[in-house]
Amino acid sequence: MLTGADPWFEDWRIMKVSFSVNGKDVHVDVEPKTTLLAVLRDHLGLTGTKAGCENGDCGACSVLIDGDLRKSCITPVKQIEGTAVTTIEGIHDENGGPNDMQQASWTTAPPSAVTAPRG
């Protein structure tokens, strides 16, 4: 019989987690093992944070949590209760435009297969 004292049961119950994302307060009801990446993409529709290796090695899922760089694919959402999360969508200059790093990547990055001229 499963009870609240059973560790397996504790890992699968739904919990409410509250935190801020890009300056906005959010509340989600998820399983404790759900990753921050899944919450950002699947529950909040913030798809700028990417899934890559899904084991924390590649950095595609990087976000700032209370100003510290963290890998959202290996961060259980239950660990971010009460924190401030900043995703790529929330990084901008003081006027709301692209920051210097974003602007530089658009103007200095080599053309990709998608943007390179054909001919």
DRENFIGU-912380 format. One record per residue: residue number from 1; residue in three letters; x, y, z of N, C-alpha, C in turn. Coordinates in steps of 0.2 Angstrom, whole numbers, plus 2048, in hexadecimal, padded with zeros to 3 digits. Atoms other than C-alpha are relative to their C-alpha. Example, Ala and Ser with C-alpha at 12.3 -4.5 7.8 and 13.67 -1.06 7.14 Angstrom:
<sites>
n: 1; res: ALA; n_x: 804; n_y: 7FA; n_z: 800; ca_x: 83E; ca_y: 7EA; ca_z: 827; c_x: 804; c_y: 806; c_z: 800
n: 2; res: SER; n_x: 7FC; n_y: 7FA; n_z: 7FF; ca_x: 844; ca_y: 7FB; ca_z: 824; c_x: 7FC; c_y: 805; c_z: 803
</sites>
This chain:
<sites>
n: 1; res: MET; n_x: 804; n_y: 7FA; n_z: 800; ca_x: 800; ca_y: 800; ca_z: 800; c_x: 804; c_y: 806; c_z: 800
n: 2; res: LEU; n_x: 7FC; n_y: 7FA; n_z: 801; ca_x: 807; ca_y: 811; ca_z: 7FB; c_x: 7FD; c_y: 805; c_z: 805
n: 3; res: THR; n_x: 802; n_y: 7FB; n_z: 7FB; ca_x: 806; ca_y: 81E; ca_z: 809; c_x: 805; c_y: 807; c_z: 7FF
n: 4; res: GLY; n_x: 7FC; n_y: 7FA; n_z: 800; ca_x: 80D; ca_y: 830; ca_z: 80B; c_x: 807; c_y: 7FF; c_z: 802
n: 5; res: ALA; n_x: 7FA; n_y: 802; n_z: 7FD; ca_x: 81C; ca_y: 828; ca_z: 814; c_x: 805; c_y: 7FC; c_z: 7FB
n: 6; res: ASP; n_x: 7FD; n_y: 805; n_z: 805; ca_x: 821; ca_y: 81D; ca_z: 805; c_x: 805; c_y: 805; c_z: 7FC
n: 7; res: PRO; n_x: 7FB; n_y: 7FC; n_z: 804; ca_x: 831; ca_y: 825; ca_z: 7FC; c_x: 7FD; c_y: 800; c_z: 7F9
n: 8; res: TRP; n_x: 802; n_y: 801; n_z: 807; ca_x: 82A; ca_y: 81F; ca_z: 7EB; c_x: 7FA; c_y: 805; c_z: 7FF
n: 9; res: PHE; n_x: 806; n_y: 7FC; n_z: 801; ca_x: 81A; ca_y: 828; ca_z: 7EE; c_x: 801; c_y: 807; c_z: 801
n: 10; res: GLU; n_x: 7FE; n_y: 7F9; n_z: 7FF; ca_x: 822; ca_y: 838; ca_z: 7F4; c_x: 803; c_y: 803; c_z: 7F9
n: 11; res: ASP; n_x: 7FD; n_y: 7FE; n_z: 806; ca_x: 82B; ca_y: 839; ca_z: 7E3; c_x: 7FB; c_y: 801; c_z: 7FA
n: 12; res: TRP; n_x: 805; n_y: 7FF; n_z: 805; ca_x: 81B; ca_y: 838; ca_z: 7D9; c_x: 7FA; c_y: 804; c_z: 801
n: 13; res: ARG; n_x: 806; n_y: 7FC; n_z: 7FF; ca_x: 80F; ca_y: 843; ca_z: 7E1; c_x: 801; c_y: 807; c_z: 7FD
n: 14; res: ILE; n_x: 7FF; n_y: 7F9; n_z: 803; ca_x: 80B; ca_y: 854; ca_z: 7DA; c_x: 801; c_y: 805; c_z: 805
n: 15; res: MET; n_x: 7FE; n_y: 7FB; n_z: 7FC; ca_x: 812; ca_y: 863; ca_z: 7E2; c_x: 7FF; c_y: 807; c_z: 7FD
n: 16; res: LYS; n_x: 800; n_y: 7F9; n_z: 803; ca_x: 810; ca_y: 876; ca_z: 7E0; c_x: 807; c_y: 803; c_z: 801
n: 17; res: VAL; n_x: 7FA; n_y: 7FC; n_z: 7FF; ca_x: 820; ca_y: 87F; ca_z: 7DD; c_x: 7FF; c_y: 807; c_z: 7FD
n: 18; res: SER; n_x: 800; n_y: 7F9; n_z: 801; ca_x: 821; ca_y: 892; ca_z: 7DD; c_x: 807; c_y: 803; c_z: 7FF
n: 19; res: PHE; n_x: 7FA; n_y: 7FD; n_z: 801; ca_x: 82F; ca_y: 89C; ca_z: 7D6; c_x: 7FF; c_y: 806; c_z: 7FB
n: 20; res: SER; n_x: 801; n_y: 7FB; n_z: 805; ca_x: 832; ca_y: 8AA; ca_z: 7CA; c_x: 804; c_y: 7FF; c_z: 7FA
n: 21; res: VAL; n_x: 7FD; n_y: 801; n_z: 806; ca_x: 837; ca_y: 8A9; ca_z: 7B8; c_x: 800; c_y: 807; c_z: 7FC
n: 22; res: ASN; n_x: 7FF; n_y: 7FA; n_z: 804; ca_x: 83E; ca_y: 8B8; ca_z: 7AF; c_x: 7FC; c_y: 806; c_z: 803
n: 23; res: GLY; n_x: 804; n_y: 7FB; n_z: 7FC; ca_x: 836; ca_y: 8C3; ca_z: 7BD; c_x: 7F9; c_y: 800; c_z: 801
n: 24; res: LYS; n_x: 807; n_y: 801; n_z: 7FE; ca_x: 825; ca_y: 8BC; ca_z: 7BD; c_x: 7FF; c_y: 7FA; c_z: 804
n: 25; res: ASP; n_x: 802; n_y: 806; n_z: 7FB; ca_x: 81E; ca_y: 8B1; ca_z: 7CB; c_x: 7FC; c_y: 7FB; c_z: 7FC
n: 26; res: VAL; n_x: 803; n_y: 805; n_z: 803; ca_x: 819; ca_y: 8A0; ca_z: 7C5; c_x: 7FF; c_y: 7FA; c_z: 806
n: 27; res: HIS; n_x: 801; n_y: 805; n_z: 7FB; ca_x: 811; ca_y: 891; ca_z: 7CE; c_x: 7FE; c_y: 7FA; c_z: 7FB
n: 28; res: VAL; n_x: 801; n_y: 806; n_z: 804; ca_x: 811; ca_y: 87F; ca_z: 7C6; c_x: 7FE; c_y: 7FA; c_z: 805
n: 29; res: ASP; n_x: 801; n_y: 806; n_z: 7FD; ca_x: 80A; ca_y: 86F; ca_z: 7CC; c_x: 803; c_y: 7FA; c_z: 7FC
n: 30; res: VAL; n_x: 7FC; n_y: 805; n_z: 804; ca_x: 816; ca_y: 861; ca_z: 7C7; c_x: 802; c_y: 7FB; c_z: 805
n: 31; res: GLU; n_x: 7FD; n_y: 805; n_z: 7FC; ca_x: 81E; ca_y: 851; ca_z: 7CD; c_x: 807; c_y: 803; c_z: 803
n: 32; res: PRO; n_x: 7FA; n_y: 7FE; n_z: 7FE; ca_x: 82D; ca_y: 854; ca_z: 7D8; c_x: 806; c_y: 7FF; c_z: 7FC
n: 33; res: LYS; n_x: 7FA; n_y: 801; n_z: 804; ca_x: 839; ca_y: 84C; ca_z: 7CC; c_x: 800; c_y: 803; c_z: 7F9
n: 34; res: THR; n_x: 800; n_y: 7FC; n_z: 807; ca_x: 834; ca_y: 857; ca_z: 7BD; c_x: 805; c_y: 805; c_z: 800
n: 35; res: THR; n_x: 7FB; n_y: 7FB; n_z: 801; ca_x: 842; ca_y: 861; ca_z: 7B7; c_x: 7FE; c_y: 807; c_z: 7FF
n: 36; res: LEU; n_x: 801; n_y: 7F9; n_z: 801; ca_x: 843; ca_y: 874; ca_z: 7B6; c_x: 7FF; c_y: 801; c_z: 7F8
n: 37; res: LEU; n_x: 800; n_y: 7FF; n_z: 808; ca_x: 846; ca_y: 872; ca_z: 7A3; c_x: 7F9; c_y: 7FE; c_z: 7FE
n: 38; res: ALA; n_x: 807; n_y: 802; n_z: 802; ca_x: 835; ca_y: 868; ca_z: 7A1; c_x: 7FB; c_y: 805; c_z: 802
n: 39; res: VAL; n_x: 805; n_y: 7FB; n_z: 7FE; ca_x: 82C; ca_y: 875; ca_z: 7AB; c_x: 801; c_y: 807; c_z: 7FC
n: 40; res: LEU; n_x: 800; n_y: 7FA; n_z: 805; ca_x: 833; ca_y: 884; ca_z: 7A1; c_x: 7FD; c_y: 7FF; c_z: 7F9
n: 41; res: ARG; n_x: 802; n_y: 801; n_z: 807; ca_x: 830; ca_y: 87C; ca_z: 790; c_x: 7F8; c_y: 7FE; c_z: 800
n: 42; res: ASP; n_x: 807; n_y: 804; n_z: 801; ca_x: 820; ca_y: 871; ca_z: 793; c_x: 7FB; c_y: 804; c_z: 804
n: 43; res: HIS; n_x: 805; n_y: 7FD; n_z: 7FC; ca_x: 817; ca_y: 87B; ca_z: 7A1; c_x: 7FF; c_y: 807; c_z: 7FF
n: 44; res: LEU; n_x: 800; n_y: 7F8; n_z: 801; ca_x: 81C; ca_y: 88D; ca_z: 79E; c_x: 801; c_y: 802; c_z: 7F9
n: 45; res: GLY; n_x: 7FF; n_y: 7FE; n_z: 807; ca_x: 81F; ca_y: 88D; ca_z: 78B; c_x: 806; c_y: 804; c_z: 7FF
n: 46; res: LEU; n_x: 7F9; n_y: 7FC; n_z: 801; ca_x: 831; ca_y: 894; ca_z: 78D; c_x: 805; c_y: 7FB; c_z: 7FC
n: 47; res: THR; n_x: 7FD; n_y: 805; n_z: 804; ca_x: 839; ca_y: 88B; ca_z: 77F; c_x: 807; c_y: 802; c_z: 7FE
n: 48; res: GLY; n_x: 7FA; n_y: 7FE; n_z: 801; ca_x: 849; ca_y: 895; ca_z: 77E; c_x: 806; c_y: 7FC; c_z: 804
n: 49; res: THR; n_x: 7FC; n_y: 805; n_z: 7FC; ca_x: 851; ca_y: 889; ca_z: 78B; c_x: 7FF; c_y: 7FA; c_z: 7FC
n: 50; res: LYS; n_x: 800; n_y: 806; n_z: 805; ca_x: 856; ca_y: 87A; ca_z: 780; c_x: 802; c_y: 7FA; c_z: 804
n: 51; res: ALA; n_x: 7FE; n_y: 806; n_z: 7FE; ca_x: 857; ca_y: 868; ca_z: 784; c_x: 806; c_y: 7FD; c_z: 7FB
n: 52; res: GLY; n_x: 7FA; n_y: 802; n_z: 804; ca_x: 868; ca_y: 861; ca_z: 77E; c_x: 801; c_y: 7F9; c_z: 802
n: 53; res: CYS; n_x: 7FD; n_y: 807; n_z: 7FE; ca_x: 871; ca_y: 852; ca_z: 786; c_x: 7FB; c_y: 7FE; c_z: 806
n: 54; res: GLU; n_x: 805; n_y: 802; n_z: 7FA; ca_x: 864; ca_y: 852; ca_z: 795; c_x: 804; c_y: 7FC; c_z: 806
n: 55; res: ASN; n_x: 7FC; n_y: 803; n_z: 7FA; ca_x: 872; ca_y: 84D; ca_z: 7A1; c_x: 805; c_y: 806; c_z: 803
n: 56; res: GLY; n_x: 7FC; n_y: 7FB; n_z: 7FD; ca_x: 87A; ca_y: 85E; ca_z: 7A5; c_x: 806; c_y: 802; c_z: 7FD
n: 57; res: ASP; n_x: 7F9; n_y: 7FF; n_z: 802; ca_x: 889; ca_y: 85D; ca_z: 79A; c_x: 800; c_y: 806; c_z: 7FA
n: 58; res: CYS; n_x: 7FF; n_y: 7FC; n_z: 806; ca_x: 885; ca_y: 868; ca_z: 78A; c_x: 7FF; c_y: 808; c_z: 802
n: 59; res: GLY; n_x: 801; n_y: 7F9; n_z: 7FE; ca_x: 87E; ca_y: 878; ca_z: 793; c_x: 7FA; c_y: 803; c_z: 7FC
n: 60; res: ALA; n_x: 806; n_y: 7FD; n_z: 804; ca_x: 86F; ca_y: 87B; ca_z: 786; c_x: 7FB; c_y: 802; c_z: 805
n: 61; res: CYS; n_x: 806; n_y: 7FF; n_z: 7FC; ca_x: 863; ca_y: 87B; ca_z: 795; c_x: 802; c_y: 805; c_z: 806
n: 62; res: SER; n_x: 7FE; n_y: 7FB; n_z: 7FB; ca_x: 86D; ca_y: 888; ca_z: 79F; c_x: 7FB; c_y: 805; c_z: 802
n: 63; res: VAL; n_x: 804; n_y: 7FB; n_z: 7FD; ca_x: 863; ca_y: 894; ca_z: 7AA; c_x: 804; c_y: 803; c_z: 806
n: 64; res: LEU; n_x: 7FE; n_y: 7FD; n_z: 7FA; ca_x: 867; ca_y: 8A0; ca_z: 7B8; c_x: 7FB; c_y: 7FF; c_z: 805
n: 65; res: ILE; n_x: 804; n_y: 801; n_z: 7FA; ca_x: 860; ca_y: 89B; ca_z: 7C9; c_x: 803; c_y: 804; c_z: 805
n: 66; res: ASP; n_x: 7FD; n_y: 7FC; n_z: 7FB; ca_x: 862; ca_y: 8A9; ca_z: 7D5; c_x: 807; c_y: 803; c_z: 7FE
n: 67; res: GLY; n_x: 7FA; n_y: 7FD; n_z: 803; ca_x: 870; ca_y: 8B0; ca_z: 7CA; c_x: 806; c_y: 7FA; c_z: 7FF
n: 68; res: ASP; n_x: 7FB; n_y: 805; n_z: 802; ca_x: 87A; ca_y: 89F; ca_z: 7C9; c_x: 7FE; c_y: 7FC; c_z: 7FA
n: 69; res: LEU; n_x: 802; n_y: 804; n_z: 806; ca_x: 87B; ca_y: 895; ca_z: 7B9; c_x: 7FF; c_y: 7F9; c_z: 802
n: 70; res: ARG; n_x: 802; n_y: 807; n_z: 7FF; ca_x: 872; ca_y: 884; ca_z: 7BA; c_x: 7FE; c_y: 7FD; c_z: 7FA
n: 71; res: LYS; n_x: 802; n_y: 804; n_z: 805; ca_x: 86E; ca_y: 876; ca_z: 7AF; c_x: 7F9; c_y: 7FE; c_z: 801
n: 72; res: SER; n_x: 807; n_y: 802; n_z: 7FF; ca_x: 85B; ca_y: 875; ca_z: 7AE; c_x: 7FE; c_y: 7F9; c_z: 7FF
n: 73; res: CYS; n_x: 802; n_y: 807; n_z: 802; ca_x: 85B; ca_y: 864; ca_z: 7A7; c_x: 801; c_y: 7FB; c_z: 806
n: 74; res: ILE; n_x: 7FE; n_y: 804; n_z: 7FA; ca_x: 862; ca_y: 85D; ca_z: 7B7; c_x: 7FE; c_y: 803; c_z: 807
n: 75; res: THR; n_x: 802; n_y: 7FD; n_z: 7F9; ca_x: 85A; ca_y: 868; ca_z: 7C4; c_x: 7F8; c_y: 7FF; c_z: 801
n: 76; res: PRO; n_x: 807; n_y: 802; n_z: 7FE; ca_x: 84A; ca_y: 861; ca_z: 7CC; c_x: 7FC; c_y: 807; c_z: 802
n: 77; res: VAL; n_x: 803; n_y: 7F9; n_z: 7FF; ca_x: 83D; ca_y: 86F; ca_z: 7CC; c_x: 7FE; c_y: 801; c_z: 808
n: 78; res: LYS; n_x: 801; n_y: 7FF; n_z: 7F9; ca_x: 83A; ca_y: 86B; ca_z: 7DF; c_x: 806; c_y: 804; c_z: 803
n: 79; res: GLN; n_x: 7FB; n_y: 7FC; n_z: 7FD; ca_x: 84B; ca_y: 873; ca_z: 7E2; c_x: 800; c_y: 807; c_z: 7FF
n: 80; res: ILE; n_x: 800; n_y: 7F9; n_z: 802; ca_x: 846; ca_y: 884; ca_z: 7DB; c_x: 7FB; c_y: 804; c_z: 803
n: 81; res: GLU; n_x: 805; n_y: 7FD; n_z: 7FC; ca_x: 838; ca_y: 888; ca_z: 7E7; c_x: 803; c_y: 807; c_z: 802
n: 82; res: GLY; n_x: 7FE; n_y: 7F9; n_z: 7FD; ca_x: 839; ca_y: 89B; ca_z: 7EB; c_x: 806; c_y: 803; c_z: 7FC
n: 83; res: THR; n_x: 7FA; n_y: 7FD; n_z: 803; ca_x: 848; ca_y: 89F; ca_z: 7DF; c_x: 7FD; c_y: 804; c_z: 7FA
n: 84; res: ALA; n_x: 801; n_y: 7FB; n_z: 806; ca_x: 849; ca_y: 8AB; ca_z: 7D0; c_x: 804; c_y: 7FC; c_z: 7FA
n: 85; res: VAL; n_x: 7FD; n_y: 803; n_z: 806; ca_x: 84C; ca_y: 8A2; ca_z: 7BF; c_x: 800; c_y: 805; c_z: 7FB
n: 86; res: THR; n_x: 800; n_y: 7FC; n_z: 806; ca_x: 852; ca_y: 8AB; ca_z: 7B0; c_x: 802; c_y: 7FC; c_z: 7FA
n: 87; res: THR; n_x: 7FF; n_y: 804; n_z: 806; ca_x: 851; ca_y: 8A3; ca_z: 79F; c_x: 803; c_y: 805; c_z: 7FB
n: 88; res: ILE; n_x: 7FE; n_y: 7FC; n_z: 806; ca_x: 858; ca_y: 8A9; ca_z: 78E; c_x: 7FB; c_y: 806; c_z: 7FE
n: 89; res: GLU; n_x: 806; n_y: 7FB; n_z: 801; ca_x: 847; ca_y: 8B2; ca_z: 78C; c_x: 800; c_y: 806; c_z: 804
n: 90; res: GLY; n_x: 800; n_y: 7FB; n_z: 7FB; ca_x: 84A; ca_y: 8BC; ca_z: 79B; c_x: 807; c_y: 804; c_z: 800
n: 91; res: ILE; n_x: 7FA; n_y: 7FC; n_z: 800; ca_x: 85C; ca_y: 8C3; ca_z: 797; c_x: 7FF; c_y: 805; c_z: 7FA
n: 92; res: HIS; n_x: 800; n_y: 7FA; n_z: 805; ca_x: 85B; ca_y: 8D4; ca_z: 78F; c_x: 803; c_y: 806; c_z: 803
n: 93; res: ASP; n_x: 7FD; n_y: 7FA; n_z: 7FD; ca_x: 861; ca_y: 8E5; ca_z: 791; c_x: 7FB; c_y: 804; c_z: 804
n: 94; res: GLU; n_x: 804; n_y: 7FC; n_z: 7FC; ca_x: 85A; ca_y: 8F3; ca_z: 79C; c_x: 7F9; c_y: 802; c_z: 7FC
n: 95; res: ASN; n_x: 805; n_y: 7FE; n_z: 804; ca_x: 84E; ca_y: 8F8; ca_z: 78E; c_x: 7FB; c_y: 7FA; c_z: 7FD
n: 96; res: GLY; n_x: 804; n_y: 806; n_z: 802; ca_x: 847; ca_y: 8E6; ca_z: 78B; c_x: 802; c_y: 7FE; c_z: 7F9
n: 97; res: GLY; n_x: 7FE; n_y: 802; n_z: 806; ca_x: 851; ca_y: 8E4; ca_z: 77B; c_x: 806; c_y: 7FB; c_z: 801
n: 98; res: PRO; n_x: 7FB; n_y: 805; n_z: 800; ca_x: 85F; ca_y: 8D7; ca_z: 777; c_x: 806; c_y: 803; c_z: 804
n: 99; res: ASN; n_x: 7FA; n_y: 7FE; n_z: 7FC; ca_x: 86E; ca_y: 8D8; ca_z: 783; c_x: 806; c_y: 800; c_z: 7FB
n: 100; res: ASP; n_x: 7FA; n_y: 800; n_z: 804; ca_x: 880; ca_y: 8DB; ca_z: 77C; c_x: 802; c_y: 7F9; c_z: 7FE
n: 101; res: MET; n_x: 7FE; n_y: 807; n_z: 802; ca_x: 884; ca_y: 8C8; ca_z: 77C; c_x: 7FB; c_y: 7FE; c_z: 7FA
n: 102; res: GLN; n_x: 804; n_y: 803; n_z: 805; ca_x: 874; ca_y: 8C4; ca_z: 772; c_x: 801; c_y: 804; c_z: 7F9
n: 103; res: GLN; n_x: 7FF; n_y: 7FC; n_z: 806; ca_x: 877; ca_y: 8D3; ca_z: 766; c_x: 806; c_y: 7FE; c_z: 7FC
n: 104; res: ALA; n_x: 7F9; n_y: 802; n_z: 803; ca_x: 889; ca_y: 8CD; ca_z: 763; c_x: 7FF; c_y: 7FA; c_z: 7FC
n: 105; res: SER; n_x: 800; n_y: 807; n_z: 803; ca_x: 884; ca_y: 8BB; ca_z: 75F; c_x: 7FC; c_y: 801; c_z: 7FA
n: 106; res: TRP; n_x: 804; n_y: 7FF; n_z: 806; ca_x: 877; ca_y: 8C2; ca_z: 752; c_x: 805; c_y: 803; c_z: 7FA
n: 107; res: THR; n_x: 7FC; n_y: 7FC; n_z: 805; ca_x: 884; ca_y: 8CD; ca_z: 749; c_x: 807; c_y: 7FD; c_z: 7FF
n: 108; res: THR; n_x: 7F9; n_y: 803; n_z: 801; ca_x: 894; ca_y: 8C2; ca_z: 74B; c_x: 800; c_y: 7F9; c_z: 7FF
n: 109; res: ALA; n_x: 801; n_y: 808; n_z: 801; ca_x: 88E; ca_y: 8B0; ca_z: 74A; c_x: 801; c_y: 7FF; c_z: 7F9
n: 110; res: PRO; n_x: 800; n_y: 802; n_z: 807; ca_x: 893; ca_y: 8A7; ca_z: 73A; c_x: 7F9; c_y: 7FE; c_z: 7FD
n: 111; res: PRO; n_x: 806; n_y: 802; n_z: 803; ca_x: 885; ca_y: 8A3; ca_z: 72E; c_x: 7FF; c_y: 7F9; c_z: 801
n: 112; res: SER; n_x: 801; n_y: 807; n_z: 7FF; ca_x: 87C; ca_y: 893; ca_z: 732; c_x: 7FD; c_y: 7FD; c_z: 7F9
n: 113; res: ALA; n_x: 803; n_y: 803; n_z: 806; ca_x: 875; ca_y: 887; ca_z: 725; c_x: 7F9; c_y: 803; c_z: 7FF
n: 114; res: VAL; n_x: 807; n_y: 7FD; n_z: 801; ca_x: 864; ca_y: 88F; ca_z: 728; c_x: 801; c_y: 807; c_z: 7FD
n: 115; res: THR; n_x: 800; n_y: 7F9; n_z: 802; ca_x: 86A; ca_y: 8A1; ca_z: 725; c_x: 805; c_y: 802; c_z: 7FB
n: 116; res: ALA; n_x: 7FB; n_y: 7FF; n_z: 805; ca_x: 878; ca_y: 89F; ca_z: 719; c_x: 7FD; c_y: 801; c_z: 7F9
n: 117; res: PRO; n_x: 803; n_y: 7FF; n_z: 807; ca_x: 875; ca_y: 8A6; ca_z: 707; c_x: 801; c_y: 7F9; c_z: 7FC
n: 118; res: ARG; n_x: 7FF; n_y: 806; n_z: 804; ca_x: 872; ca_y: 898; ca_z: 6FB; c_x: 801; c_y: 802; c_z: 7F9
n: 119; res: GLY; n_x: 7FF; n_y: 7FE; n_z: 807; ca_x: 878; ca_y: 898; ca_z: 6E9; c_x: 806; c_y: 7FD; c_z: 7FD
</sites>
